[in-house]
């Protein structure tokens, strides 16, 4: 552990152990960089101290020691144990292919992540705005936001990630006659009655304000929340136009379908009174302008 000499040192570059591993295999291909401020305390009031506003800049820039890069925060024993646990399924199967075991072995990351330190990079504000990036979320479909919270409260830490709770119900009903596409059961004995499920959906309009409006502004990650295991990230399936591959429990599509922009079906937009002629900007983002004066199935406005 070493501190910066602020009179002589400005930047410090180091490869993590995993980065060195990739470099040795010729697979290290850095393409992006990001800035972090995890070690900066902008407001000391939360720590029980007070200071004048004019003193904040000097404290942060000159008076606060800054640690150099720490490439790992876990012991060698912990990393080896995690590594072996990841390989247990592959090497524990006597019928497995040795070549496949070697491939699995090489694909494992033998070095742990750094935890929550430097986990959230700083966002990019627009040059013509004096405000920080902010989210604007509007629910366009029937389910409403039941509750919200400004942070994520995990067992070990609190993250400044807003939480929105929305419940979506799938209606189960009896149907009589010929099977329909929403059938979820066989005919009941000595009848032509079966169970069907009426699917539901959630449509959100999400905008990031005070940033440059670009096509790739968003990344959507999906995790399964369980009381015993916490949040488990799920992966999107790779598209295969020629062969249908059913999703597994590790895939997002096993649980829900996530559609963005022009992937949203027109019948859904029509149900929400959004005109079929979807308006696209030069960034190819869908502008969901709801028609507030639709009179179908309702009394017209005076």
N, C-alpha and C positions, 0 to 999 in steps of 0.2 A: 504494500500500500504506500503511495507516494502522493504528495501534494504538488500542484503547479507552482512554479516560480513565476508569478504574474509579471515580473519586470523583464523576463527573458523568454518565457514560453507562452504560446498562444493556443496551438493545436497539438493534439497527441493522437496518432493513429496506431492501432494494434489490431491484429487478427485474433478472434476468439479461437479456442481449441478446435471447434468445429470448422471454422474458416480455414485453419491450417490444414485440417484433414481434406477439405475440398481442394485447396491449393495443391496438395501433394498428388491428388488424383487428376489434376488439370481441369477441374469442374468449377473453380471459383470464377464467377463472372459478375462482378458488382456492376449494377446499373443505376442505383438510386442512392440518395443520401437524405438524411433527415436531421433536424435539430430537436433537442430535448431540454426541458428545464425542470426536471424532477428534483434537482438539488438546489433550486432557488426558492427562497421564502419571500414572496412579495409583500405579504402582510403578516407582521409578527404578533398581531393581536390574538390570534388563535393559540399562541404559545404562552400567553400570560404576560407579554411585554408590551410596551408602548414606545413609539418613536415619532419624531416630527417627519412630516412628509418630505421635507427637503433633505433628510438624512438617508432616505431609502436608497437612492441611486449610489451614493458612496459606499454604503454598507454592502450592497450586492456586488459592485464592480471591484472594490478595493479591499474591503475589510473582511470578506468571507472567504476562508480557505476553500479551495476546490480540489477534490480528489482527481487523480489521473484515472485512466480507464482501468476497470477491473474486468478481466475477460471471463472469470468464472466465480461463482459464489457457493459451490457445492464441493463436498469432499470427494476424493477419488473412489472411496468405498461406496458412496451413494450412487455415483455415476455407473460403476460396474454393476451394482445390483439392479438398477433400472435397465441397463443394457441387456443383462441376462433375462430379466422378466419379459422384455420385448421379444426376445428370441425363443422363449420357452416353447411356444406352440410349434415353431418350425423344427427345432432340434429335438423335441420330445416325441415326435412322430416317427416310429420305426419304419413306416412305409413311405416316408417322404423322399423326394429326389435330392441327392446330395448337391447337385448343381443348383437346384432351387434354394437350398439352405444357404449356400454360399452367396447367392444373389440377395437373399433376405438379410444376411449378415452385413453385406456391404452397404445396404440401403439404410441401415439403422444409424441414428444420430447418437454417437457414444458420449456426447457432452451435453449436459443439462442446459436449459435456458437460464437466463439471468434473473428470472423472477419478475417482480413488478418494477424494478429499477429500470429507467429508460424504456418503459413499455409503450408510452403514448407520445408520438412525435407531435411537434407543434404544427398547427394548421396554417394555411396560407391565406391571409386576409387580402382583400382586393386593395389595389393601390389607391383607389379613389374613395375608400371608406375609412372612417375613424373608429369603427367598431370591430369587435372580435367576430369570428365566424359563429353563426347561430343557426339552429334548426327551426324550421317551420313545418309542422305536421298537421294535416287535416284529414279526418276520417270521412270518406265520401259514401261509404256503404252503411247498411243498417246497424251493425254492431257499433256500440259507442265505447269510449274510454271509460272504464269503470273506476279506475284509480290511477294515480301517478306518484312518482317519487323522483327526487332530483339526483339520487345517487343509487349505486348498487351496493348493497350491504351483504358482503360475503362473510364466511366464518372467520377469516383471518385478516381481512382488510376491507376498506371502504373505497370504492372507485367513484369518481365524479362522472358517472354515466347515467343519464336520465332513464327512468323505467316507466313504461306505459302498460297498463293491464287492460286487455281487451278479450272478452269471452265470445267465442263463435259457436253457435249451436247448430247441430245437424239434426233435422227433424226426421223422426222415424214414423211411418204411417202404413196403414193397410191399403192395398190396392186389389182390385178385382178385374179379372179378364186376362187378356194376353200380357205376356211379360213386356216390361219396358226397360229401358237402359239403366234405370235407377234401382232395379230389383236387387235385393240382398239376401233373399231366401228362396227356397223351393215352395211349391204350392203346399198349403196345409192339407192334411188328409181329408179326402172326399170333398174337396172344394177347389174353386179356382181363385183363391185368395192368397196373396203373398205379401211379404214385407218389402217396403221400398225406403230408400233414404234420400231425402231432399238435401242436396249439398248446399253449402253456404260459402261465402267468400268475404274477404276483407280487402277493401280498396283504399289505399293511402296515397295522398299527394304529399311528397316530401321535397322540400326545397332547402338548400343551404344558402343562407343569406350572408352578405358582406364578403363573398368570395368571388373569384372569377368563374363565370358560368361556362363550364366545359362539358364535353360529352361523357367523360369518364370520371365524373365527380364522386360517384358512389361505389362502394363495395358492400355487398350483402352477405353476411355470414349468418348461419343458422346453427343453433345449439339446442340439444334436448335437455330440459331441466327435470331433474329427479331429486327426490329428497335424500336418497342414499349416496348418489355419486356426484351431485351438483350439476354443473353445466358440461355437457359432452358435445364438442363440435361435430357437425355432420358435413360430409363432402358432397358436392354436386356430381352427378353422373356425367361421364364423357359421352357426347352425342355420337351415335352410330346410325347413319342413315340407312344401312342395309340390313342390320340384324337387330331385333328387339331383345334387349337385355333387361330383365326385371330388376328393379332396385332392391338392394339389401337394406338391413337396418342401419347400415353405416351411411346411407345416402339420404339427402334431403327429400328426394322425390318419394321415398317410402312413406313419408308422413304428410307432406304438403307439396303443392305446386306453386312455385314462385315465378310470377310473370311480371315483366317490366315494360313500360312504354307501349310500343306498338304490338307487343305480344298479347295485350289484354283483349279478350274476345269482344267483338262489336255488340253482341247481345247484352253483355255486362254493362257496357257503356250506355246502351239504350235504356236499360233498367234504371240507371242512375241519372237519366235525363242529360247525358252528355252527348252532344251532336256526333253523328257518325263521321263527319269531316273533321277528324282530329287535327289540331293545329300543331305543326312542328316548327321549332325554331331552327336557326342555322346550326345549333349544336345537337340537332336530332333528338331533343327531349320533348316529350309529350306534354302539351298544356291542357290540363283537364278543366276546361271552363264549363261549369254546369249551367244549363238553361233554367233559370229560376221561374220562367213564365210558361212552362209546359202545362197544358190544361187536360191532358189525357187522364181519365179516371178521376177528375176533380172538377170543382166549379171554377170557371174562368175568373180572372181578376177583374174587378170593376174599374 
